[in-house]
Amino acid sequence: MRSFRVEFDEFFEGGVISEIEVGLGPCGELRYPSYSVKNGWRYPGIGEFQCYDQYLLKSLRKAAEARGHSFWARGPDNAGSYNSQPHDTGFFCDGGDYDSYYGRFFLNWYSQVLVDHADRVLSLAKLAFEGTCIATKLSGIHWWYKTASHAAELTAGFYNPCNRDGYAAIASMLKKHGAALNFTCVELRTLDQHEDFPEALADPEGLVWQVLNAAWDVCIPVASENALSCHDREGYNKILENAKPMNDPDGRHLSAFTYLRLSAVLMDRHNFMEFERFVKRMHGEAVQDLQM
């Protein structure tokens, strides 16, 4: 990071580079690589815990011994595989082991390792890019959000079952470093997910609202981007709804939005007209013909 800062010094000093997004995991996102397509994962599989290398096993053993239960120094043996569904496993099913004494210990350790990793990297980034805003990206794991365990989030390192807020600790850690949060999937509508993948029990709208509020509650800037290609007005309207929530008494809003991405499809005349209308509305301009 320091070498990057030195090499591009003139761009930092000239204000060309105004913010640095620090990659903290796969695809630059803060998460474990729990749902890797390379390993055979397919949507909406729950993914797998990533805690079986010698270093994490050593950390887990140390945590279990400190707790006084050395026999807890193991990963779950009933958590299924990459493409399992929660109800097919003993760990993630309703009333499953994820909410047992061992399960709560393991998930707390697993998620804290991820937060500690981010804390260390951002401490170095803050020194390397002193005087420049830093940000980090969080993945939007919305599938299985409407189940009790939120299995896909758990394997990715977000301890966010229905009876616990798994994003508040991350937001507080970012606040400590003065870092902004970049979140994804703000264009997705829950209804569309239910129509396309009813078995996934996804709720992107619920997840987005939870994460944005976790960040806003600690007063850190929140940016966002779309997760999938978006060329239709319904998707754009959902982005606008999340960017500037109506009737918010505190006037909270996104600090920035990144559109993904420039393509030949976007340059189609109709698609580009929709995109132009969206950009104008993001800037608060009045636009004609807003009805579908």
Backbone as CSV, one residue per row, in Angstrom:
resi,resn,N_x,N_y,N_z,CA_x,CA_y,CA_z,C_x,C_y,C_z
1,MET,0.830,-1.208,0.000,0.000,0.000,0.000,0.866,1.260,0.000
2,ARG,1.934,1.200,0.782,2.818,2.361,0.845,3.479,2.612,-0.506
3,SER,3.882,1.543,-1.181,4.502,1.684,-2.502,3.527,2.311,-3.493
4,PHE,2.271,1.910,-3.420,1.243,2.478,-4.292,1.102,3.978,-4.037
5,ARG,1.080,4.336,-2.750,0.938,5.753,-2.390,2.111,6.580,-2.918
6,VAL,3.313,6.043,-2.806,4.505,6.760,-3.271,4.512,6.867,-4.796
7,GLU,4.187,5.772,-5.472,4.231,5.741,-6.935,3.244,6.731,-7.553
8,PHE,2.081,6.893,-6.931,1.048,7.766,-7.495,0.907,9.069,-6.707
9,ASP,1.998,9.487,-6.111,1.978,10.669,-5.248,1.376,11.894,-5.933
10,GLU,1.742,12.142,-7.191,1.249,13.346,-7.867,-0.265,13.335,-8.027
11,PHE,-0.846,12.140,-8.163,-2.296,12.050,-8.321,-3.014,12.257,-6.989
12,PHE,-2.374,11.823,-5.907,-2.938,12.087,-4.584,-2.847,13.576,-4.261
13,GLU,-1.676,14.143,-4.482,-1.468,15.551,-4.159,-2.323,16.460,-5.029
14,GLY,-2.574,16.034,-6.266,-3.381,16.846,-7.171,-4.874,16.641,-7.021
15,GLY,-5.257,15.715,-6.142,-6.676,15.478,-5.901,-7.346,14.590,-6.927
16,VAL,-6.562,14.027,-7.854,-7.142,13.115,-8.846,-7.645,11.849,-8.156
17,ILE,-6.847,11.324,-7.233,-7.271,10.195,-6.404,-7.779,10.766,-5.087
18,SER,-9.069,10.648,-4.855,-9.675,11.244,-3.662,-10.089,10.209,-2.624
19,GLU,-10.121,8.933,-3.025,-10.510,7.881,-2.088,-9.881,6.566,-2.526
20,ILE,-9.521,5.747,-1.570,-8.954,4.428,-1.839,-9.860,3.366,-1.230
21,GLU,-10.321,2.443,-2.079,-11.085,1.311,-1.559,-10.118,0.160,-1.324
22,VAL,-10.042,-0.281,-0.092,-9.072,-1.292,0.314,-9.706,-2.679,0.228
23,GLY,-9.128,-3.540,-0.596,-9.640,-4.899,-0.723,-9.334,-5.720,0.516
24,LEU,-10.331,-6.431,1.015,-10.165,-7.201,2.248,-10.491,-8.680,2.084
25,GLY,-10.710,-9.116,0.837,-11.051,-10.515,0.623,-11.377,-10.773,-0.833
26,PRO,-12.050,-11.882,-1.132,-12.391,-12.241,-2.513,-13.167,-11.121,-3.209
27,CYS,-12.807,-10.838,-4.452,-13.448,-9.765,-5.226,-13.324,-8.412,-4.538
28,GLY,-12.320,-8.280,-3.679,-12.123,-7.032,-2.959,-13.079,-6.830,-1.809
29,GLU,-13.890,-7.841,-1.484,-14.922,-7.710,-0.458,-14.474,-8.308,0.872
30,LEU,-14.985,-7.746,1.954,-14.745,-8.309,3.278,-15.635,-9.536,3.442
31,ARG,-15.060,-10.713,3.298,-15.769,-11.978,3.497,-14.785,-13.122,3.331
32,TYR,-15.203,-14.295,3.784,-14.460,-15.509,3.481,-14.845,-15.980,2.070
33,PRO,-13.968,-16.728,1.398,-14.304,-17.259,0.061,-15.198,-18.493,0.178
34,SER,-16.369,-18.309,0.749,-17.231,-19.438,1.115,-18.087,-19.953,-0.031
35,TYR,-18.220,-19.161,-1.091,-19.073,-19.615,-2.200,-18.336,-19.457,-3.531
36,SER,-17.256,-20.179,-3.649,-16.404,-20.103,-4.832,-16.926,-21.000,-5.952
37,VAL,-17.189,-20.396,-7.099,-17.634,-21.164,-8.267,-16.564,-22.177,-8.662
38,LYS,-15.310,-21.808,-8.473,-14.192,-22.695,-8.805,-14.264,-24.003,-8.022
39,ASN,-14.849,-23.939,-6.832,-14.976,-25.136,-5.998,-16.314,-25.843,-6.175
40,GLY,-17.066,-25.427,-7.201,-18.309,-26.117,-7.515,-19.567,-25.467,-6.988
41,TRP,-19.438,-24.319,-6.321,-20.632,-23.667,-5.772,-21.537,-23.147,-6.881
42,ARG,-22.839,-23.281,-6.665,-23.841,-22.707,-7.556,-24.928,-22.049,-6.705
43,TYR,-25.419,-20.916,-7.168,-26.495,-20.220,-6.467,-27.735,-21.104,-6.441
44,PRO,-28.434,-21.216,-5.302,-28.239,-20.515,-4.031,-27.649,-21.401,-2.924
45,GLY,-26.576,-22.103,-3.213,-25.963,-22.946,-2.192,-25.531,-22.153,-0.970
46,ILE,-25.481,-22.804,0.179,-25.158,-22.105,1.428,-23.667,-21.827,1.575
47,GLY,-22.834,-22.500,0.761,-21.396,-22.317,0.892,-20.822,-23.174,2.012
48,GLU,-19.526,-23.033,2.231,-18.850,-23.818,3.266,-17.977,-22.920,4.142
49,PHE,-17.847,-23.307,5.403,-16.941,-22.601,6.310,-15.506,-22.757,5.817
50,GLN,-14.710,-21.711,5.995,-13.321,-21.693,5.529,-12.390,-21.564,6.739
51,CYS,-12.272,-22.644,7.494,-11.511,-22.545,8.749,-10.655,-23.777,8.998
52,TYR,-10.156,-24.388,7.929,-9.490,-25.674,8.103,-8.000,-25.663,7.761
53,ASP,-7.414,-24.489,7.548,-5.961,-24.450,7.387,-5.314,-24.450,8.774
54,GLN,-4.028,-24.677,8.823,-3.351,-24.851,10.108,-3.424,-23.609,10.992
55,TYR,-3.462,-22.434,10.379,-3.448,-21.205,11.165,-4.798,-20.949,11.837
56,LEU,-5.875,-21.145,11.087,-7.191,-20.940,11.689,-7.523,-22.040,12.690
57,LEU,-7.103,-23.260,12.411,-7.334,-24.333,13.379,-6.583,-24.059,14.683
58,LYS,-5.394,-23.499,14.574,-4.631,-23.134,15.771,-5.349,-22.034,16.547
59,SER,-5.876,-21.042,15.821,-6.617,-19.962,16.461,-7.879,-20.488,17.136
60,LEU,-8.573,-21.397,16.460,-9.795,-21.978,17.020,-9.483,-22.788,18.274
61,ARG,-8.406,-23.546,18.227,-8.015,-24.344,19.392,-7.692,-23.445,20.586
62,LYS,-7.008,-22.355,20.324,-6.660,-21.416,21.390,-7.919,-20.799,22.001
63,ALA,-8.885,-20.442,21.142,-10.133,-19.848,21.629,-10.941,-20.853,22.437
64,ALA,-10.966,-22.109,21.984,-11.716,-23.147,22.695,-11.096,-23.424,24.065
65,GLU,-9.775,-23.467,24.113,-9.094,-23.708,25.391,-9.312,-22.547,26.353
66,ALA,-9.307,-21.325,25.818,-9.546,-20.153,26.661,-10.962,-20.173,27.230
67,ARG,-11.883,-20.745,26.478,-13.275,-20.850,26.927,-13.450,-22.003,27.917
68,GLY,-12.451,-22.892,27.975,-12.536,-24.035,28.880,-13.196,-25.248,28.275
69,HIS,-13.331,-25.260,26.950,-13.965,-26.391,26.259,-13.090,-26.790,25.073
70,SER,-11.999,-27.458,25.336,-11.047,-27.792,24.278,-11.658,-28.672,23.191
71,PHE,-12.729,-29.401,23.517,-13.371,-30.262,22.520,-14.167,-29.451,21.493
72,TRP,-14.273,-28.145,21.699,-14.909,-27.273,20.707,-13.925,-26.817,19.628
73,ALA,-12.694,-27.273,19.692,-11.670,-26.844,18.733,-11.817,-27.593,17.409
74,ARG,-12.954,-27.413,16.771,-13.253,-28.099,15.508,-14.314,-27.308,14.758
75,GLY,-14.321,-27.458,13.454,-15.391,-26.868,12.670,-16.618,-27.760,12.723
76,PRO,-17.787,-27.246,12.417,-19.012,-28.056,12.432,-18.898,-29.241,11.475
77,ASP,-19.393,-30.393,11.910,-19.339,-31.586,11.061,-20.690,-31.911,10.433
78,ASN,-21.657,-31.005,10.598,-22.995,-31.245,10.045,-23.523,-30.012,9.314
79,ALA,-22.581,-29.267,8.689,-22.950,-28.011,8.022,-23.137,-28.172,6.518
80,GLY,-23.184,-29.406,6.029,-23.428,-29.630,4.613,-22.228,-29.287,3.751
81,SER,-22.495,-29.006,2.482,-21.439,-28.672,1.527,-21.855,-27.437,0.736
82,TYR,-21.061,-27.070,-0.259,-21.270,-25.811,-0.976,-22.702,-25.616,-1.466
83,ASN,-23.320,-26.653,-1.981,-24.634,-26.491,-2.600,-25.782,-27.045,-1.770
84,SER,-25.526,-27.256,-0.484,-26.600,-27.698,0.407,-27.593,-26.570,0.642
85,GLN,-28.770,-26.933,1.142,-29.756,-25.962,1.584,-29.871,-26.067,3.100
86,PRO,-30.208,-24.979,3.775,-30.181,-24.973,5.248,-30.963,-26.112,5.895
87,HIS,-32.163,-26.370,5.384,-33.014,-27.375,6.023,-32.500,-28.800,5.842
88,ASP,-31.496,-28.978,4.978,-30.920,-30.306,4.776,-29.727,-30.571,5.688
89,THR,-29.394,-29.612,6.542,-28.236,-29.765,7.424,-28.658,-29.714,8.885
90,GLY,-27.882,-30.360,9.725,-28.161,-30.314,11.158,-27.716,-29.014,11.795
91,PHE,-26.798,-28.318,11.136,-26.266,-27.087,11.718,-27.147,-25.883,11.420
92,PHE,-27.626,-25.757,10.178,-28.333,-24.547,9.759,-29.857,-24.658,9.772
93,CYS,-30.400,-25.844,9.975,-31.856,-25.988,9.957,-32.477,-25.225,11.125
94,ASP,-33.772,-24.978,11.060,-34.453,-24.308,12.167,-34.246,-25.104,13.446
95,GLY,-33.767,-24.431,14.485,-33.461,-25.108,15.735,-32.163,-25.888,15.690
96,GLY,-31.348,-25.634,14.655,-30.116,-26.385,14.458,-28.987,-25.961,15.383
97,ASP,-27.844,-26.595,15.175,-26.701,-26.382,16.064,-26.100,-24.987,15.972
98,TYR,-26.452,-24.219,14.951,-25.916,-22.859,14.858,-26.283,-22.040,16.088
99,ASP,-27.390,-22.417,16.754,-27.848,-21.666,17.923,-27.595,-22.419,19.227
100,SER,-26.753,-23.456,19.171,-26.377,-24.188,20.386,-25.232,-23.451,21.077
101,TYR,-24.837,-23.921,22.263,-23.708,-23.293,22.953,-22.452,-23.365,22.087
102,TYR,-22.202,-24.548,21.517,-21.033,-24.693,20.644,-21.178,-23.831,19.398
103,GLY,-22.359,-23.856,18.792,-22.570,-23.097,17.565,-22.343,-21.613,17.763
104,ARG,-22.845,-21.075,18.861,-22.661,-19.645,19.116,-21.198,-19.320,19.376
105,PHE,-20.498,-20.217,20.078,-19.061,-20.020,20.293,-18.318,-20.009,18.961
106,PHE,-18.577,-21.013,18.137,-17.861,-21.132,16.870,-18.131,-19.937,15.962
107,LEU,-19.389,-19.559,15.815,-19.739,-18.470,14.904,-19.202,-17.132,15.395
108,ASN,-19.173,-16.946,16.697,-18.602,-15.715,17.237,-17.106,-15.645,16.932
109,TRP,-16.408,-16.775,17.129,-14.973,-16.818,16.810,-14.743,-16.593,15.318
110,TYR,-15.485,-17.297,14.483,-15.310,-17.255,13.025,-15.520,-15.844,12.485
111,SER,-16.557,-15.176,12.945,-16.848,-13.821,12.472,-15.852,-12.811,13.033
112,GLN,-15.402,-13.031,14.270,-14.460,-12.087,14.876,-13.098,-12.140,14.190
113,VAL,-12.700,-13.318,13.728,-11.448,-13.434,12.972,-11.502,-12.542,11.733
114,LEU,-12.659,-12.503,11.081,-12.821,-11.675,9.887,-12.746,-10.189,10.236
115,VAL,-13.420,-9.795,11.304,-13.391,-8.393,11.732,-11.975,-7.987,12.144
116,ASP,-11.283,-8.873,12.855,-9.910,-8.570,13.284,-8.978,-8.418,12.080
117,HIS,-9.187,-9.252,11.075,-8.404,-9.147,9.838,-8.594,-7.772,9.202
118,ALA,-9.843,-7.346,9.084,-10.132,-6.037,8.496,-9.533,-4.920,9.338
119,ASP,-9.616,-5.060,10.637,-9.081,-4.056,11.556,-7.578,-3.867,11.339
120,ARG,-6.855,-4.974,11.200,-5.403,-4.892,11.005,-5.048,-4.258,9.660
121,VAL,-5.730,-4.690,8.604,-5.417,-4.164,7.271,-5.745,-2.676,7.183
122,LEU,-6.881,-2.279,7.727,-7.267,-0.869,7.657,-6.368,0.010,8.522
123,SER,-5.816,-0.551,9.589,-4.851,0.209,10.397,-3.639,0.576,9.552
124,LEU,-3.174,-0.376,8.748,-2.039,-0.118,7.861,-2.430,0.829,6.730
125,ALA,-3.643,0.650,6.204,-4.106,1.509,5.112,-4.228,2.957,5.569
126,LYS,-4.686,3.139,6.782,-4.844,4.492,7.315,-3.501,5.209,7.402
127,LEU,-2.455,4.457,7.741,-1.110,5.034,7.792,-0.568,5.292,6.388
128,ALA,-0.756,4.326,5.502,-0.211,4.448,4.145,-0.877,5.569,3.359
129,PHE,-2.182,5.751,3.573,-2.930,6.751,2.801,-3.393,7.901,3.688
130,GLU,-2.548,8.295,4.597,-2.886,9.379,5.520,-3.334,10.621,4.747
131,GLY,-4.474,11.159,5.158,-5.013,12.337,4.491,-5.955,12.028,3.349
132,THR,-6.088,10.748,2.999,-6.991,10.328,1.928,-8.092,9.453,2.512
133,CYS,-9.305,9.646,2.060,-10.422,8.824,2.535,-10.207,7.370,2.110
134,ILE,-10.536,6.454,3.006,-10.469,5.039,2.668,-11.861,4.427,2.807
135,ALA,-12.072,3.355,2.081,-13.367,2.671,2.094,-13.126,1.180,1.951
136,THR,-14.136,0.408,2.282,-14.058,-1.031,2.059,-15.414,-1.540,1.597
137,LYS,-15.381,-2.634,0.868,-16.595,-3.166,0.258,-17.081,-4.400,1.010
138,LEU,-18.388,-4.458,1.197,-19.041,-5.580,1.864,-19.935,-6.281,0.850
139,SER,-19.921,-7.599,0.856,-20.732,-8.346,-0.108,-22.186,-8.431,0.356
140,GLY,-23.091,-8.449,-0.611,-24.516,-8.537,-0.304,-25.016,-9.964,-0.438
141,ILE,-24.940,-10.727,0.631,-25.340,-12.143,0.592,-26.793,-12.241,1.051
142,HIS,-27.677,-12.145,0.082,-29.101,-12.002,0.382,-29.878,-13.309,0.338
143,TRP,-29.249,-14.390,-0.184,-29.987,-15.647,-0.258,-30.017,-16.317,1.113
144,TRP,-31.146,-16.936,1.415,-31.461,-17.555,2.705,-31.645,-16.519,3.819
145,TYR,-31.817,-15.242,3.451,-32.027,-14.198,4.458,-33.363,-14.384,5.174
146,LYS,-34.316,-15.021,4.509,-35.635,-15.214,5.121,-35.732,-16.511,5.917
147,THR,-34.612,-17.137,6.214,-34.590,-18.283,7.117,-34.032,-17.822,8.462
148,ALA,-34.157,-18.660,9.470,-33.707,-18.267,10.810,-32.191,-18.160,10.906
149,SER,-31.481,-19.074,10.250,-30.026,-19.120,10.436,-29.244,-18.172,9.539
150,HIS,-29.810,-17.784,8.374,-29.061,-16.974,7.396,-27.761,-17.697,7.023
151,ALA,-27.892,-18.957,6.616,-26.735,-19.841,6.446,-25.645,-19.280,5.542
152,ALA,-26.017,-18.709,4.391,-24.998,-18.224,3.454,-24.194,-17.072,4.044
153,GLU,-24.832,-16.260,4.867,-24.102,-15.189,5.544,-23.146,-15.768,6.588
154,LEU,-23.591,-16.793,7.294,-22.752,-17.378,8.345,-21.471,-17.970,7.770
155,THR,-21.572,-18.717,6.672,-20.361,-19.319,6.108,-19.420,-18.256,5.550
156,ALA,-19.971,-17.110,5.140,-19.141,-16.024,4.606,-18.503,-15.185,5.707
157,GLY,-18.915,-15.423,6.962,-18.301,-14.712,8.079,-19.154,-13.646,8.717
158,PHE,-20.404,-13.523,8.282,-21.310,-12.532,8.858,-22.245,-13.231,9.839
159,TYR,-22.014,-13.027,11.121,-22.795,-13.694,12.165,-24.113,-12.945,12.318
160,ASN,-25.023,-13.246,11.400,-26.241,-12.447,11.294,-27.504,-13.303,11.207
161,PRO,-27.705,-14.245,12.147,-28.972,-14.975,12.150,-30.106,-14.033,12.523
162,CYS,-31.318,-14.535,12.517,-32.473,-13.653,12.721,-32.510,-13.034,14.115
163,ASN,-31.773,-13.606,15.078,-31.805,-13.079,16.447,-30.533,-12.322,16.822
164,ARG,-29.771,-11.864,15.806,-28.525,-11.159,16.099,-28.177,-10.223,14.947
165,ASP,-27.655,-9.030,15.260,-27.218,-8.091,14.225,-25.746,-8.340,13.922
166,GLY,-25.471,-8.901,12.755,-24.103,-9.250,12.413,-23.310,-8.147,11.742
167,TYR,-23.926,-6.997,11.511,-23.230,-5.939,10.781,-22.845,-4.744,11.653
168,ALA,-23.397,-4.668,12.854,-23.092,-3.546,13.741,-21.612,-3.524,14.123
169,ALA,-21.044,-4.701,14.418,-19.632,-4.762,14.812,-18.723,-4.340,13.663
170,ILE,-19.100,-4.698,12.444,-18.309,-4.306,11.277,-18.374,-2.793,11.089
171,ALA,-19.568,-2.235,11.225,-19.728,-0.788,11.078,-18.922,-0.038,12.141
172,SER,-18.922,-0.549,13.364,-18.159,0.096,14.440,-16.663,0.050,14.160
173,MET,-16.199,-1.073,13.608,-14.785,-1.195,13.258,-14.416,-0.196,12.163
174,LEU,-15.277,-0.029,11.168,-15.022,0.947,10.109,-15.019,2.366,10.671
175,LYS,-15.916,2.626,11.603,-15.977,3.936,12.259,-14.646,4.250,12.950
176,LYS,-14.065,3.259,13.585,-12.781,3.422,14.282,-11.697,3.939,13.345
177,HIS,-11.746,3.516,12.083,-10.722,3.909,11.113,-11.173,5.058,10.211
178,GLY,-12.359,5.583,10.464,-12.872,6.653,9.616,-13.097,6.201,8.192
179,ALA,-13.439,4.925,8.026,-13.595,4.342,6.688,-15.056,4.332,6.256
180,ALA,-15.267,4.491,4.975,-16.609,4.421,4.404,-16.953,2.973,4.075
181,LEU,-18.243,2.689,4.007,-18.727,1.356,3.649,-19.310,1.389,2.248
182,ASN,-18.876,0.459,1.413,-19.450,0.307,0.078,-20.221,-1.003,0.055
183,PHE,-21.524,-0.917,-0.222,-22.367,-2.110,-0.215,-22.965,-2.324,-1.595
184,THR,-23.360,-3.550,-1.841,-23.832,-3.903,-3.175,-25.310,-4.311,-3.152
185,CYS,-25.812,-4.717,-4.283,-27.168,-5.259,-4.527,-28.301,-4.278,-4.228
186,VAL,-28.045,-2.972,-4.341,-29.103,-2.006,-4.049,-30.167,-1.932,-5.138
187,GLU,-29.936,-2.593,-6.266,-30.929,-2.563,-7.345,-31.892,-3.745,-7.286
188,LEU,-31.583,-4.734,-6.445,-32.374,-5.967,-6.431,-33.670,-5.797,-5.648
189,ARG,-34.731,-6.378,-6.195,-36.030,-6.346,-5.527,-36.356,-7.744,-5.019
190,THR,-36.838,-7.819,-3.806,-37.146,-9.109,-3.193,-38.178,-9.876,-4.006
191,LEU,-39.183,-9.183,-4.518,-40.230,-9.843,-5.297,-39.646,-10.541,-6.517
192,ASP,-38.710,-9.886,-7.198,-38.088,-10.495,-8.375,-37.322,-11.756,-7.998
193,GLN,-36.640,-11.713,-6.858,-35.891,-12.884,-6.414,-36.822,-14.051,-6.116
194,HIS,-37.984,-13.759,-5.547,-38.942,-14.819,-5.240,-39.505,-15.438,-6.513
195,GLU,-39.626,-14.631,-7.556,-40.140,-15.152,-8.823,-39.089,-15.977,-9.552
196,ASP,-37.834,-15.517,-9.523,-36.774,-16.188,-10.276,-36.181,-17.385,-9.531
197,PHE,-36.003,-17.241,-8.216,-35.407,-18.301,-7.401,-36.188,-18.449,-6.096
198,PRO,-37.423,-18.948,-6.163,-38.243,-19.026,-4.947,-37.624,-19.890,-3.861
199,GLU,-36.813,-20.875,-4.269,-36.222,-21.779,-3.282,-35.132,-21.112,-2.452
200,ALA,-34.623,-19.946,-2.897,-33.502,-19.299,-2.207,-33.934,-18.517,-0.973
201,LEU,-35.235,-18.252,-0.838,-35.746,-17.472,0.296,-34.898,-16.223,0.529
202,ALA,-34.642,-15.512,-0.564,-33.783,-14.325,-0.521,-34.576,-13.082,-0.148
203,ASP,-33.881,-12.107,0.391,-34.503,-10.825,0.716,-33.463,-9.710,0.600
204,PRO,-33.095,-9.352,-0.636,-32.088,-8.297,-0.793,-32.523,-6.962,-0.204
205,GLU,-33.809,-6.650,-0.274,-34.268,-5.373,0.272,-34.095,-5.328,1.785
206,GLY,-34.412,-6.432,2.453,-34.237,-6.481,3.899,-32.776,-6.383,4.294
207,LEU,-31.912,-7.065,3.541,-30.480,-7.026,3.832,-29.909,-5.629,3.617
208,VAL,-30.254,-5.003,2.495,-29.748,-3.659,2.208,-30.160,-2.690,3.312
209,TRP,-31.415,-2.757,3.710,-31.901,-1.843,4.746,-31.161,-2.062,6.061
210,GLN,-30.903,-3.319,6.412,-30.184,-3.608,7.653,-28.761,-3.056,7.612
211,VAL,-28.050,-3.317,6.521,-26.644,-2.905,6.438,-26.511,-1.385,6.354
212,LEU,-27.339,-0.746,5.539,-27.256,0.713,5.432,-27.515,1.367,6.783
213,ASN,-28.493,0.870,7.507,-28.802,1.460,8.809,-27.717,1.179,9.840
214,ALA,-27.071,0.016,9.755,-25.959,-0.270,10.666,-24.847,0.754,10.476
215,ALA,-24.596,1.124,9.217,-23.557,2.119,8.928,-24.010,3.523,9.314
216,TRP,-25.228,3.871,8.951,-25.731,5.209,9.272,-25.838,5.425,10.781
217,ASP,-26.119,4.364,11.522,-26.249,4.493,12.977,-24.941,4.903,13.644
218,VAL,-23.805,4.584,13.011,-22.516,5.004,13.572,-21.922,6.171,12.784
219,CYS,-22.750,6.723,11.886,-22.393,7.956,11.164,-21.153,7.814,10.282
220,ILE,-21.078,6.717,9.518,-20.009,6.603,8.527,-20.620,6.743,7.138
221,PRO,-19.854,7.248,6.167,-20.376,7.382,4.802,-20.695,6.014,4.211
222,VAL,-21.753,5.967,3.423,-22.165,4.720,2.782,-22.266,4.944,1.279
223,ALA,-21.537,4.149,0.528,-21.631,4.157,-0.930,-22.207,2.818,-1.367
224,SER,-22.533,2.707,-2.639,-23.101,1.442,-3.088,-22.886,1.242,-4.577
225,GLU,-23.288,0.060,-5.033,-23.213,-0.287,-6.447,-24.238,-1.374,-6.729
226,ASN,-24.548,-1.564,-7.999,-25.459,-2.641,-8.367,-24.691,-3.956,-8.455
227,ALA,-25.364,-5.047,-8.098,-24.717,-6.362,-8.099,-24.746,-7.001,-9.481
228,LEU,-25.852,-6.809,-10.200,-26.035,-7.409,-11.517,-26.243,-6.314,-12.554
229,SER,-26.182,-6.679,-13.820,-26.448,-5.700,-14.874,-27.842,-5.117,-14.682
230,CYS,-27.951,-3.823,-14.842,-29.228,-3.146,-14.607,-29.485,-2.162,-15.737
231,HIS,-30.575,-2.391,-16.491,-30.916,-1.502,-17.599,-32.388,-1.104,-17.584
232,ASP,-33.143,-1.554,-16.589,-34.579,-1.299,-16.570,-34.952,-0.279,-15.501
233,ARG,-36.086,0.349,-15.694,-36.501,1.427,-14.806,-36.818,0.939,-13.400
234,GLU,-37.339,-0.277,-13.288,-37.644,-0.806,-11.960,-36.378,-0.919,-11.118
235,GLY,-35.299,-1.418,-11.734,-34.035,-1.516,-11.016,-33.488,-0.151,-10.649
236,TYR,-33.553,0.789,-11.593,-33.079,2.146,-11.317,-33.894,2.800,-10.200
237,ASN,-35.203,2.578,-10.213,-36.041,3.166,-9.166,-35.708,2.595,-7.789
238,LYS,-35.357,1.312,-7.750,-34.966,0.710,-6.475,-33.654,1.327,-5.974
239,ILE,-32.721,1.585,-6.883,-31.473,2.245,-6.499,-31.762,3.630,-5.927
240,LEU,-32.622,4.378,-6.602,-32.975,5.722,-6.138,-33.637,5.675,-4.764
241,GLU,-34.484,4.682,-4.569,-35.171,4.529,-3.284,-34.172,4.294,-2.157
242,ASN,-33.138,3.491,-2.431,-32.122,3.222,-1.412,-31.142,4.384,-1.256
243,ALA,-30.894,5.090,-2.358,-29.921,6.186,-2.316,-30.420,7.356,-1.484
244,LYS,-31.718,7.619,-1.581,-32.306,8.752,-0.866,-33.641,8.318,-0.265
245,PRO,-33.596,7.606,0.872,-34.837,7.100,1.474,-35.832,8.225,1.736
246,MET,-37.042,8.035,1.266,-38.073,9.057,1.452,-38.488,9.137,2.914
247,ASN,-38.777,10.343,3.352,-39.293,10.601,4.701,-38.312,10.236,5.809
248,ASP,-37.020,10.111,5.482,-36.026,9.875,6.528,-35.849,11.175,7.308
249,PRO,-36.183,11.190,8.600,-36.122,12.443,9.367,-34.718,13.017,9.492
250,ASP,-33.703,12.162,9.303,-32.322,12.628,9.418,-31.694,12.940,8.063
251,GLY,-32.455,12.760,6.995,-31.945,13.074,5.666,-30.759,12.226,5.244
252,ARG,-30.697,10.991,5.715,-29.557,10.129,5.384,-29.643,9.663,3.933
253,HIS,-28.483,9.500,3.320,-28.449,9.122,1.908,-27.090,8.534,1.571
254,LEU,-27.000,7.896,0.405,-25.720,7.369,-0.050,-24.780,8.520,-0.383
255,SER,-23.505,8.318,-0.100,-22.512,9.344,-0.425,-22.026,9.216,-1.857
256,ALA,-22.164,8.024,-2.438,-21.716,7.794,-3.816,-22.362,6.523,-4.339
257,PHE,-22.416,6.414,-5.658,-22.934,5.198,-6.287,-22.086,4.879,-7.509
258,THR,-21.694,3.617,-7.636,-20.922,3.152,-8.790,-21.813,2.291,-9.663
259,TYR,-21.952,2.668,-10.920,-22.783,1.895,-11.842,-21.934,0.856,-12.557
260,LEU,-22.392,-0.399,-12.505,-21.732,-1.505,-13.191,-22.659,-2.044,-14.281
261,ARG,-22.223,-1.929,-15.519,-21.032,-1.291,-16.022,-21.233,-0.903,-17.464
262,LEU,-20.293,-0.149,-18.032,-20.355,0.248,-19.433,-20.266,-0.988,-20.321
263,SER,-21.225,-1.124,-21.241,-21.254,-2.292,-22.120,-22.003,-1.938,-23.394
264,ALA,-21.930,-2.827,-24.362,-22.658,-2.614,-25.612,-24.161,-2.608,-25.364
265,VAL,-24.616,-3.406,-24.407,-26.047,-3.458,-24.088,-26.515,-2.116,-23.528
266,LEU,-25.705,-1.511,-22.671,-26.063,-0.206,-22.115,-26.208,0.838,-23.212
267,MET,-25.385,0.738,-24.258,-25.387,1.746,-25.315,-26.547,1.584,-26.295
268,ASP,-27.333,0.526,-26.138,-28.572,0.424,-26.913,-29.418,1.673,-26.651
269,ARG,-30.060,2.206,-27.677,-30.727,3.506,-27.563,-31.709,3.557,-26.395
270,HIS,-32.600,2.574,-26.310,-33.595,2.581,-25.231,-32.926,2.461,-23.865
271,ASN,-31.963,1.557,-23.750,-31.281,1.364,-22.467,-30.533,2.620,-22.037
272,PHE,-29.903,3.284,-23.005,-29.147,4.482,-22.644,-30.076,5.624,-22.237
273,MET,-31.256,5.691,-22.858,-32.230,6.711,-22.457,-32.690,6.476,-21.018
274,GLU,-32.890,5.210,-20.660,-33.269,4.894,-19.280,-32.137,5.253,-18.315
275,PHE,-30.912,4.969,-18.731,-29.761,5.290,-17.891,-29.627,6.803,-17.714
276,GLU,-29.833,7.544,-18.801,-29.754,9.003,-18.732,-30.806,9.555,-17.771
277,ARG,-32.017,9.006,-17.844,-33.085,9.431,-16.939,-32.705,9.142,-15.483
278,PHE,-32.109,7.972,-15.268,-31.678,7.580,-13.921,-30.620,8.542,-13.375
279,VAL,-29.626,8.872,-14.186,-28.558,9.772,-13.742,-29.129,11.142,-13.374
280,LYS,-30.054,11.634,-14.183,-30.664,12.930,-13.889,-31.411,12.888,-12.558
281,ARG,-32.129,11.818,-12.317,-32.869,11.711,-11.060,-31.927,11.581,-9.865
282,MET,-30.800,10.900,-10.053,-29.813,10.809,-8.975,-29.290,12.189,-8.595
283,HIS,-29.270,13.094,-9.566,-28.803,14.457,-9.318,-29.949,15.400,-8.958
284,GLY,-31.139,14.830,-8.760,-32.260,15.633,-8.296,-32.979,16.417,-9.361
285,GLU,-32.739,16.101,-10.627,-33.406,16.822,-11.707,-34.803,16.257,-11.954
286,ALA,-35.727,17.130,-12.304,-37.075,16.695,-12.667,-37.019,16.033,-14.038
287,VAL,-37.695,14.907,-14.160,-37.655,14.139,-15.406,-39.074,13.820,-15.839
288,GLN,-39.338,13.964,-17.119,-40.654,13.657,-17.667,-40.815,12.145,-17.855
289,ASP,-42.069,11.717,-17.944,-42.387,10.328,-18.286,-41.727,9.350,-17.323
290,LEU,-42.095,9.454,-16.044,-41.513,8.562,-15.051,-42.360,7.319,-14.817
291,GLN,-43.514,7.248,-15.456,-44.366,6.086,-15.268,-43.930,4.958,-16.188
292,MET,-44.066,3.733,-15.693,-43.729,2.573,-16.519,-44.786,2.391,-17.600
